[in-house]
């Protein structure tokens, strides 16, 4: 179990099994102490890490974005579709091996800018209690301990999803920054399956913005792209109908998550799609190559 899960479950379990006794309080204290102790070790290992200055490096950051005109989004979606149809590579790499590949790409990419290699764990968990709290999420990274979990298989999107969470693990906590670093590091990797994942992420986000966050409109646009059927299935599954639990819990939690992002200096959930694609557009206008 992730330490964050233990720190949440242990106090409840000890209360039920041991009650408000000294042994019960000792179990609770041990669990919480282990969690924060691990978090301290992780923080100390990254405290001297040099961060990328996004505005200086790319000409864009979470506070400096140029809105992408709709015609440019449509043009980008058409170009991405053509590239992906030509590039198509079956997604056959096991998750454990994939995690090693994307971590190497991300580490090298960041080092190429900062001159410093940030070596972090390549471990990926399959479960965190966060998956129950945020049913709409594809994965999560504990900001204190660096624990990363991927909640569901996402097919061709998985390399990008893992890289996004690994960017958080390396100290980039803003969602737009994690999106951008995942995309740029994979596009520059030269590995077809990784490049494909980055381009799929970009196309999916462009279509979602063009559809104005409406699933039905998204599927109509997806059907009109001409994207090859092997890829359409992955896109459709990603934007498929949510389960009852996701609809009931997800809508309420999504609003709180959006507020939490804004409180922490971000633009909200829109940073995953509109912000991410606007970042690439702003970067391109600033004269920076995207691939």
N, C-alpha and C positions, 0 to 999 in steps of 0.2 A: 504493500500500500504506500501511496504517497504520504509524506510526513504531514502535509496539510490535511489529508483525510483522517490520519490518526489523531491529529490534534483536535479535530471536530468530533470524532466518534468516541474516543477514549473517555472524555468527561461524561458523556451520556451513558456509555456502557458501565463505567465505574459507579455512577449514581444508581443505575438499575440493579447492578449485581452486589455492590458493596455498601450502597447508601451513603449518607453524609457522615462517614466514619473517617478516622485517620488514614487507614489503608486506601480508602476511596480518594481522599484528597491527595495522597501521595501519587497515585496512578495518574490523576489529572495533572498534577504539577510536572511529573516526569514526561508526559506526552507533550505538554505545551513547551517545556524546557527543551526537549529534543528538537522540536520544530524551530524555535527561535535560535537555538544553538547552531543548527544547520544553516539557517538563514544568515547568521552572522559570518560563518565560515565562507559562504558563497559570496556575500557582499565584500568581504575583505579580499577575496581573490580577484574582484573586478574594480576595486576602488581606484586603482591607478590607470584604468583603461582610458585611452583617448577616444572620445566620441567623434563621429563624423558631424561636421557642421553642414547641415543640409542646405541652408541658404547659400553659403559660400561655395559649396561643392557643386550643387545642382541648379542654383538659381531659383529654388523653390523650397518651401517647407510648409508645415501645417498652417501657418499664418500668412503665407504669401503664395496664393494660388490664383491662376487665371481661369475663369470658367470656360469650359470647352463648348464651342458652338455646336448645335445639334447636327449640322451638316458635316462637321469634322468628326463627330462621333460615328455617324453613319459611314463616312469614308474609311475611318479606322477599322470599323467592324468588317467592312468588305475586304480590306487588305489583309486583316488577320485571318479571315475565313480562307482566302486564297493560299496564304502561307501554311495554315494548318492542314489544308487538304493535301498540299504537296509534301508536308513534313511528316504526316501521320506515322506514329511509332506505337506499337502495342505496349501497354503498361504491364510489364511482367516482373519488375524488380521487387523482391520481398521488402517489407517495410524496414526491417533492421538494416539491410544493405543500403536501402534508399536513404535512410537517416545518415549513414556514414558519408554517402556521396554528397548530399546537400549541405551537410555541416562543413565538409572540406571546401565546397564552392563558396559558401558564405564567409568562412574564415579567411580564405584567400582574397575574396573581393574586398572585405573590410580592410585587410592588411595592405592591400594595394593602394588604399586611400590614406589610411592613418599611419602606415609603416609599423603597425603593431598587430601581432597575431593574438586574438582572444580565443584561447583554447577552452572549450567547455564540453560537458558531457554530450554524448550522442544517443543517450538513452531516451526511448519514447515509451510511455505507458499507454495501456489500452483503456484505462478507466481512471476517473477522478470523480469525486462527489459533485464537482462543478458541472458535470454533464447533466445532472439532475436539476441543478439550479438554473443553468443556462441551456435549455434543450435545443435552442436554435444554433448553438455554437458547433463548429467542426472540431475544435481543439482548444486547449488552454495551456497557459504557462503560469505557474505560481511566481509572482513577482519577487517573493522573498527567497524561496529555496531554489528557484530555477527548474522545478519539476515540470515536465512537458507531457501532455497526454493528447492523443488523437482519438476522438470519440467514435468515429465511423469511417468506413472506407469511402473515399471520394474519387477513386479511379484516376483519371489523368490529372486531376487537380491535386493529388496527394503530395507530390514533391513540393509544390508551392505552399500548401497548408503546413507541412512540417517545417519548411524553411522560415515561414512567417513566425511560428512559435519559437524556433531556434534564435531568431533575431531578438525576440523578447529575452530569451535566456542570456544573450550576450549584452543585455543592458539597454536595448532600444524598446522602451515601454509604450510609446505612442503607436497606435494601430496603423496610421498612415506610413510612419517610418518603417514598420515591420513589413507592410505590404510592398513598399518601394524597394527595400533591400532584398526581399525575397525575389521580386521580379527581376531586378537588375543583375543580381548574382547568378540566377539561373539562365537568363538570356545570354550572359557572357560565358557560360560554362562550356559551350561547344558540344554538350551532350544532347542528342536529339530528344530523348525522353524528358529531360529537364527543361530544355528550351520550349518544347511543346506545352509543358505544364504552365510555364509563365505566360505564354501567348493565350492559352485557354483561359487562364485567370483574367487576363486583360479583356478578352472578348466577352466573357461572362459578365464582367462588371459593366462594360459598355452597353450591352444589351439590357441589363437590369436598370441602368439609368435611363436609357431610351424608352423602356417600358414603364417608367415612373413608378418603379417598385411594385408593379402589379404582375402577379404570377401568370395570369391568363394572357396578358399582353406580351409578356416575355416569351411564352411558348409560341405565340403567333410569329413574333420576330425571329425566333430561333428557326422555325420552319421555313421562313423566307430567305434565310442566309445562304442556303445551298451547301451548308457544312456537311461533310460526309457522315453517313449514318453511324459509323463506329464511334464518332465523337458526339453526335447528337444525343445518344443514349446517356452519356456521362453528364452532359449539360442538363438534360431533362430530369435526371435523378437528383441532381443538386438542387433544383428548384421545384421538386415534386411536392405533392400535397402533404403538409405536416400531419403527424399523428394527433389524436385528440389531446394527449398530455401536452404536446408542444404548443397546440393552439391555445389551450387554457392558461398554461403557465408562461409560455413564451411571450405572449403579447404584453403581459403585465411586467415581466422582468425586463423585456426589451426597452421599455420606457425608462426604467430605473437605470439600466446600463447606459442608455443614451445620455441621461443626465450625469452619470458618473464620468463619462468621457468628457463632457463639456466642462465639468468642474475641474478636471485635471489638465485643462489647457488644450483640449482637442475640439473638433467641430461636431462630434457626435458620431453615431453609427454610420452616417454618410461618408465618413473617412475611409470606410472599407471599399466603397465603390466610386461615388462621385469624387471624393477627395483624392483617391488613388489615381483615377484616370485624369483628373485635372492636374495632379502633380506631374504626370508624364507629359501632358500637353504643355504645361508651363516650362518644364525642363527642356522640351524640344524647342520652344520659342526662344529660350535663353541660349540656344546654340549648342546644347549638350546632346551627344548621341544617345539614342535609346537602346541600341544593340550593335 
